[in-house]
Amino acid sequence: MSKAAFSLYELNTAIKSAISAVFPEACWVTAEIAELKCNQRGHCYLELVEKMDDKTIAQSKATIWAYEYRKLINKFQSATNETLRPGMKIMFLAAVNYHEVYGLSLNIRDIDPAYTLGEMALKRKEVIERLRKEGLLDMNKNLRLPTVPQRIAVISSPTAAGHGDFFNQLDTNPYGYKFMHILFPVVVQGPDAGGSIIAALLKVRKYRHLFDVVVIIRGGGSAVDLSCFDAYELAAQIASCPLPVITGIGHEKDDTVADIVAHTRMKTPTAVAEFLISGLRSFEDGINDLRRRVKTYSEKLLLDLNYRLNSLARHLAYIPGRAVSSRLNKLLLLQSRTINSAKQRLQKGSHALDTMEQALRLLDPANVLKRGYSITSHNGKPLKDSSAVGEGEVIETTLFKGSIVSITRKQRGTRSHEQKQSAFLLPGFDGAGTDNK
């Protein structure tokens, strides 16, 4: 006997009728954007998901037609200062449609920006509370900022808007201060940004004895662009960094979690450079103040001694014979002692100034080359890896005095080059070092 059966069309038509009966009007739905694509006509196609413990428990397609998309995206960006992106949670008004051929889809007609802002704020609050419970919130702030912060590890993208502003401000400061800075290049936005910055922080830890502070900079951006700076993993690395971390992310409105756990938060990369310059300026002012105090004290001491000597001389005029001789000997002895005491104090003050000036000279990057270090470059760029140079290529090694031009060749029995290169100050390190003179 033949069994009664629906045709596929009849089944899909029945499903369409049932869905239309249950959802006669558009309804509000919450979901996470998994994928988002816009075609040349301006239509936006989304893949929406709901997750529980990082496992997808529901999934559906959605569409925003071009005319609606223009209105919705402008409204959303105006309220949140960001655009729709994968990974974002949204609340949207959608008509539930079922087509006999294309299946179930959601036609989005409106998006509530307040829901997305609330989700981001809630997540940020949870991260801050976790850092507080683990004792990380103020850990980096408790580190002592160096008196003369001249050796700087810079974590930034070479193409970031604030990258050039920072180095120009630092290297062209009006006081002529010298800074040694090494760039640890990273990605500062997108899904790989957090991991890239964490990797750079771990590398800085390895060479922490070469630096005074760590600077993390970028040129601002929307809340979405800066979302990696609110992640727990990055904030924990900044908080536990053994060096003071200074941030200049460029976000004017709210501090990111990274700003909150950092030692010092400045608004922009330029402001970070000005902060470092002010540290050296403060130190120089202290040296000059000490110099003035030593000079003033010495002059006062000599005036007091001169007054005492004149006073004793006047008394001698009234003392006869042997008493005069005795008093005169005492006077000469006192004069000798006071002069020696003044000289010793002047020498101590001068020695203290010389020691401080010597410390500053030792920090001058030019003296590092003088101690025997060198920079090897290939095609005008610092050489990081010997495998990047082929046989018979020209490399240049810069020394304290002059430079050496070499041609590479292969060693017998090995694939490595006879010429070995290393970046300035970091043997075996693959970062790019710069030293302004």
FIVO-827981 format. One line per field, with one value per residue (C-alpha): residue number from 1; residue in one letter; y, z, x. Coordinates in steps of 0.05 Angstrom, whole numbers. Layout:
N
num <- c(NUM, ...)
residuo <- c(A, ...)
y <- c(Y, ...)
z <- c(Z, ...)
x <- c(X, ...)
//
This chain:
437
num <- c(1, 2, 3, 4, 5, 6, 7, 8, 9, 10, 11, 12, 13, 14, 15, 16, 17, 18, 19, 20, 21, 22, 23, 24, 25, 26, 27, 28, 29, 30, 31, 32, 33, 34, 35, 36, 37, 38, 39, 40, 41, 42, 43, 44, 45, 46, 47, 48, 49, 50, 51, 52, 53, 54, 55, 56, 57, 58, 59, 60, 61, 62, 63, 64, 65, 66, 67, 68, 69, 70, 71, 72, 73, 74, 75, 76, 77, 78, 79, 80, 81, 82, 83, 84, 85, 86, 87, 88, 89, 90, 91, 92, 93, 94, 95, 96, 97, 98, 99, 100, 101, 102, 103, 104, 105, 106, 107, 108, 109, 110, 111, 112, 113, 114, 115, 116, 117, 118, 119, 120, 121, 122, 123, 124, 125, 126, 127, 128, 129, 130, 131, 132, 133, 134, 135, 136, 137, 138, 139, 140, 141, 142, 143, 144, 145, 146, 147, 148, 149, 150, 151, 152, 153, 154, 155, 156, 157, 158, 159, 160, 161, 162, 163, 164, 165, 166, 167, 168, 169, 170, 171, 172, 173, 174, 175, 176, 177, 178, 179, 180, 181, 182, 183, 184, 185, 186, 187, 188, 189, 190, 191, 192, 193, 194, 195, 196, 197, 198, 199, 200, 201, 202, 203, 204, 205, 206, 207, 208, 209, 210, 211, 212, 213, 214, 215, 216, 217, 218, 219, 220, 221, 222, 223, 224, 225, 226, 227, 228, 229, 230, 231, 232, 233, 234, 235, 236, 237, 238, 239, 240, 241, 242, 243, 244, 245, 246, 247, 248, 249, 250, 251, 252, 253, 254, 255, 256, 257, 258, 259, 260, 261, 262, 263, 264, 265, 266, 267, 268, 269, 270, 271, 272, 273, 274, 275, 276, 277, 278, 279, 280, 281, 282, 283, 284, 285, 286, 287, 288, 289, 290, 291, 292, 293, 294, 295, 296, 297, 298, 299, 300, 301, 302, 303, 304, 305, 306, 307, 308, 309, 310, 311, 312, 313, 314, 315, 316, 317, 318, 319, 320, 321, 322, 323, 324, 325, 326, 327, 328, 329, 330, 331, 332, 333, 334, 335, 336, 337, 338, 339, 340, 341, 342, 343, 344, 345, 346, 347, 348, 349, 350, 351, 352, 353, 354, 355, 356, 357, 358, 359, 360, 361, 362, 363, 364, 365, 366, 367, 368, 369, 370, 371, 372, 373, 374, 375, 376, 377, 378, 379, 380, 381, 382, 383, 384, 385, 386, 387, 388, 389, 390, 391, 392, 393, 394, 395, 396, 397, 398, 399, 400, 401, 402, 403, 404, 405, 406, 407, 408, 409, 410, 411, 412, 413, 414, 415, 416, 417, 418, 419, 420, 421, 422, 423, 424, 425, 426, 427, 428, 429, 430, 431, 432, 433, 434, 435, 436, 437)
residuo <- c(M, S, K, A, A, F, S, L, Y, E, L, N, T, A, I, K, S, A, I, S, A, V, F, P, E, A, C, W, V, T, A, E, I, A, E, L, K, C, N, Q, R, G, H, C, Y, L, E, L, V, E, K, M, D, D, K, T, I, A, Q, S, K, A, T, I, W, A, Y, E, Y, R, K, L, I, N, K, F, Q, S, A, T, N, E, T, L, R, P, G, M, K, I, M, F, L, A, A, V, N, Y, H, E, V, Y, G, L, S, L, N, I, R, D, I, D, P, A, Y, T, L, G, E, M, A, L, K, R, K, E, V, I, E, R, L, R, K, E, G, L, L, D, M, N, K, N, L, R, L, P, T, V, P, Q, R, I, A, V, I, S, S, P, T, A, A, G, H, G, D, F, F, N, Q, L, D, T, N, P, Y, G, Y, K, F, M, H, I, L, F, P, V, V, V, Q, G, P, D, A, G, G, S, I, I, A, A, L, L, K, V, R, K, Y, R, H, L, F, D, V, V, V, I, I, R, G, G, G, S, A, V, D, L, S, C, F, D, A, Y, E, L, A, A, Q, I, A, S, C, P, L, P, V, I, T, G, I, G, H, E, K, D, D, T, V, A, D, I, V, A, H, T, R, M, K, T, P, T, A, V, A, E, F, L, I, S, G, L, R, S, F, E, D, G, I, N, D, L, R, R, R, V, K, T, Y, S, E, K, L, L, L, D, L, N, Y, R, L, N, S, L, A, R, H, L, A, Y, I, P, G, R, A, V, S, S, R, L, N, K, L, L, L, L, Q, S, R, T, I, N, S, A, K, Q, R, L, Q, K, G, S, H, A, L, D, T, M, E, Q, A, L, R, L, L, D, P, A, N, V, L, K, R, G, Y, S, I, T, S, H, N, G, K, P, L, K, D, S, S, A, V, G, E, G, E, V, I, E, T, T, L, F, K, G, S, I, V, S, I, T, R, K, Q, R, G, T, R, S, H, E, Q, K, Q, S, A, F, L, L, P, G, F, D, G, A, G, T, D, N, K)
y <- c(0, 71, 118, 188, 239, 314, 339, 383, 444, 426, 416, 483, 518, 489, 512, 582, 585, 562, 613, 669, 650, 650, 713, 757, 819, 837, 819, 839, 788, 787, 751, 755, 773, 716, 741, 806, 821, 878, 871, 924, 941, 959, 900, 871, 797, 770, 703, 707, 659, 648, 615, 583, 568, 584, 531, 552, 532, 571, 600, 638, 682, 754, 809, 885, 914, 972, 1027, 1005, 991, 1064, 1089, 1037, 1042, 1118, 1114, 1060, 1095, 1161, 1129, 1082, 1114, 1046, 1002, 933, 878, 803, 786, 842, 828, 866, 872, 879, 884, 831, 803, 726, 701, 631, 619, 553, 554, 595, 573, 614, 684, 746, 814, 866, 932, 965, 958, 982, 1013, 1018, 942, 936, 992, 958, 891, 922, 961, 899, 858, 914, 918, 843, 847, 904, 867, 804, 844, 875, 807, 780, 839, 863, 929, 972, 926, 966, 1032, 1012, 1008, 1065, 1109, 1119, 1188, 1193, 1152, 1152, 1078, 1064, 1001, 1025, 978, 1004, 992, 1025, 1049, 1075, 1148, 1165, 1128, 1186, 1239, 1204, 1197, 1267, 1298, 1257, 1265, 1339, 1363, 1435, 1415, 1369, 1309, 1242, 1181, 1109, 1076, 1008, 993, 926, 925, 899, 898, 948, 930, 870, 799, 790, 856, 829, 770, 813, 863, 808, 775, 842, 851, 782, 800, 864, 822, 783, 847, 887, 903, 947, 992, 1042, 1043, 1011, 1055, 1029, 1077, 1081, 1137, 1130, 1097, 1074, 1034, 971, 987, 994, 933, 892, 940, 920, 845, 811, 775, 840, 879, 824, 826, 902, 899, 847, 878, 888, 957, 1018, 1019, 1085, 1084, 1134, 1099, 1163, 1152, 1217, 1193, 1134, 1098, 1028, 973, 976, 1049, 1033, 981, 1018, 1058, 1124, 1139, 1196, 1215, 1214, 1189, 1261, 1271, 1208, 1239, 1304, 1266, 1231, 1297, 1329, 1274, 1293, 1366, 1356, 1319, 1375, 1427, 1387, 1386, 1461, 1473, 1432, 1470, 1537, 1512, 1489, 1556, 1596, 1555, 1562, 1637, 1644, 1600, 1643, 1707, 1679, 1659, 1726, 1761, 1717, 1730, 1805, 1802, 1764, 1813, 1871, 1835, 1823, 1897, 1901, 1839, 1851, 1809, 1734, 1731, 1761, 1706, 1652, 1681, 1691, 1617, 1596, 1643, 1614, 1544, 1562, 1595, 1532, 1486, 1529, 1535, 1460, 1447, 1493, 1459, 1391, 1411, 1442, 1379, 1335, 1378, 1380, 1304, 1293, 1336, 1300, 1233, 1253, 1282, 1219, 1177, 1218, 1211, 1136, 1134, 1170, 1118, 1144, 1118, 1049, 1045, 1071, 1010, 963, 951, 958, 961, 917, 939, 912, 958, 1014, 974, 942, 868, 823, 753, 726, 683, 746, 758, 716, 698, 754, 810, 873, 890, 950, 949, 1017, 1026, 1083, 1110, 1094, 1033, 967, 942, 866, 815, 752, 682, 612, 570, 501, 447, 495, 537, 596, 658, 674, 744, 746, 806, 830, 889, 948, 932, 867, 807, 755, 802, 811, 881, 945, 991, 1066, 1114, 1188, 1226)
z <- c(0, -16, 43, 46, 41, 34, -26, -6, -32, 9, 71, 63, 49, 113, 152, 122, 142, 213, 222, 194, 245, 304, 282, 246, 263, 272, 340, 379, 380, 413, 380, 365, 296, 270, 198, 163, 88, 45, -31, -84, -83, -9, 18, 83, 98, 168, 201, 272, 329, 403, 446, 514, 544, 476, 442, 388, 408, 354, 285, 232, 171, 169, 118, 120, 53, 26, 40, 112, 122, 107, 159, 212, 207, 212, 273, 305, 292, 318, 384, 395, 355, 323, 266, 264, 265, 278, 352, 371, 408, 382, 395, 331, 306, 253, 210, 210, 139, 111, 36, 2, -34, 10, 78, 142, 145, 187, 155, 203, 207, 268, 317, 389, 402, 477, 483, 450, 494, 555, 536, 526, 591, 629, 602, 618, 689, 698, 674, 722, 781, 765, 762, 830, 862, 836, 863, 794, 788, 822, 814, 758, 791, 853, 812, 820, 758, 741, 755, 685, 637, 575, 553, 524, 497, 448, 431, 370, 298, 251, 211, 270, 266, 332, 317, 279, 326, 386, 357, 327, 393, 431, 385, 369, 440, 452, 508, 466, 511, 482, 484, 466, 439, 408, 371, 383, 323, 335, 307, 345, 320, 295, 322, 327, 364, 435, 423, 384, 441, 493, 453, 451, 526, 538, 494, 533, 597, 567, 557, 615, 641, 579, 590, 640, 618, 568, 523, 488, 436, 378, 344, 374, 341, 354, 414, 371, 346, 418, 445, 451, 505, 548, 547, 611, 582, 557, 620, 664, 624, 631, 705, 719, 675, 714, 683, 690, 631, 601, 553, 500, 462, 439, 466, 492, 525, 571, 596, 570, 620, 596, 616, 684, 702, 670, 714, 677, 628, 578, 526, 463, 439, 436, 509, 527, 494, 532, 597, 586, 567, 630, 671, 645, 652, 725, 737, 704, 746, 808, 788, 775, 841, 877, 842, 864, 936, 939, 913, 960, 1020, 1003, 995, 1061, 1096, 1070, 1091, 1161, 1166, 1142, 1194, 1250, 1228, 1226, 1295, 1324, 1292, 1326, 1394, 1383, 1381, 1456, 1479, 1495, 1485, 1496, 1497, 1427, 1402, 1433, 1405, 1338, 1335, 1352, 1300, 1246, 1266, 1263, 1196, 1169, 1195, 1168, 1099, 1096, 1118, 1064, 1011, 1033, 1028, 960, 937, 961, 925, 861, 865, 871, 809, 771, 789, 764, 699, 688, 696, 642, 595, 604, 583, 517, 462, 427, 485, 475, 406, 437, 484, 425, 402, 329, 281, 219, 163, 95, 42, 93, 144, 209, 198, 244, 216, 178, 135, 104, 67, 8, -14, -46, -18, 13, 86, 126, 198, 234, 290, 337, 287, 214, 183, 149, 84, 76, 24, 51, 32, 53, 100, 76, 107, 134, 108, 154, 130, 154, 170, 232, 247, 309, 325, 364, 439, 433, 413, 383, 385, 324, 340, 305, 346, 335, 367, 353, 358)
x <- c(0, 25, 37, 7, 64, 74, 111, 171, 134, 72, 115, 151, 85, 56, 118, 111, 39, 55, 110, 67, 13, 61, 99, 48, 89, 162, 193, 255, 311, 381, 439, 514, 539, 582, 591, 573, 579, 554, 549, 558, 484, 488, 449, 477, 477, 489, 500, 473, 488, 474, 527, 529, 598, 629, 585, 536, 465, 427, 442, 403, 413, 390, 385, 384, 364, 405, 354, 344, 418, 437, 389, 405, 481, 481, 436, 479, 545, 519, 497, 556, 614, 625, 601, 570, 622, 629, 631, 583, 519, 458, 383, 344, 272, 261, 206, 209, 204, 203, 211, 195, 262, 309, 285, 282, 310, 304, 292, 322, 284, 314, 373, 375, 445, 432, 433, 502, 531, 503, 534, 602, 598, 577, 634, 683, 657, 666, 738, 755, 723, 763, 828, 811, 797, 863, 903, 924, 887, 941, 1001, 1035, 1018, 1058, 1123, 1171, 1178, 1252, 1281, 1309, 1265, 1310, 1308, 1239, 1206, 1152, 1094, 1057, 1040, 1089, 1029, 989, 969, 1003, 1068, 1102, 1074, 1105, 1175, 1176, 1156, 1207, 1267, 1258, 1246, 1269, 1317, 1361, 1349, 1370, 1325, 1340, 1276, 1264, 1199, 1164, 1117, 1046, 976, 932, 863, 824, 819, 895, 910, 906, 951, 1001, 1008, 1013, 1070, 1107, 1099, 1128, 1187, 1198, 1201, 1259, 1299, 1272, 1342, 1352, 1292, 1264, 1191, 1143, 1099, 1036, 1010, 961, 923, 853, 793, 723, 701, 704, 774, 797, 758, 822, 846, 786, 804, 824, 885, 918, 901, 931, 996, 1001, 986, 1039, 1093, 1158, 1168, 1121, 1073, 1050, 991, 973, 917, 883, 813, 785, 720, 729, 790, 800, 816, 888, 890, 862, 915, 974, 1022, 1005, 950, 959, 907, 950, 1018, 1042, 1022, 1063, 1124, 1113, 1107, 1174, 1208, 1180, 1213, 1282, 1265, 1247, 1313, 1353, 1316, 1334, 1408, 1408, 1373, 1425, 1481, 1450, 1442, 1515, 1538, 1493, 1515, 1588, 1583, 1545, 1597, 1654, 1619, 1608, 1681, 1705, 1660, 1688, 1760, 1749, 1716, 1775, 1824, 1790, 1794, 1869, 1883, 1866, 1905, 1980, 2043, 2042, 1966, 1966, 2012, 1969, 1905, 1938, 1959, 1888, 1861, 1907, 1888, 1814, 1824, 1858, 1803, 1747, 1779, 1790, 1718, 1692, 1735, 1711, 1638, 1649, 1685, 1627, 1576, 1618, 1629, 1553, 1541, 1596, 1566, 1497, 1526, 1567, 1503, 1469, 1529, 1529, 1456, 1473, 1464, 1527, 1568, 1538, 1570, 1634, 1636, 1642, 1570, 1553, 1493, 1492, 1445, 1423, 1393, 1390, 1350, 1375, 1390, 1350, 1362, 1422, 1376, 1347, 1413, 1435, 1504, 1543, 1500, 1529, 1519, 1545, 1568, 1567, 1617, 1631, 1682, 1667, 1635, 1654, 1623, 1622, 1601, 1568, 1589, 1568, 1610, 1626, 1583, 1530, 1472, 1486, 1523, 1592, 1569, 1525, 1481, 1447, 1402, 1430, 1437, 1398, 1440, 1394, 1334, 1290, 1264, 1285, 1328, 1335, 1383, 1378, 1443)
//
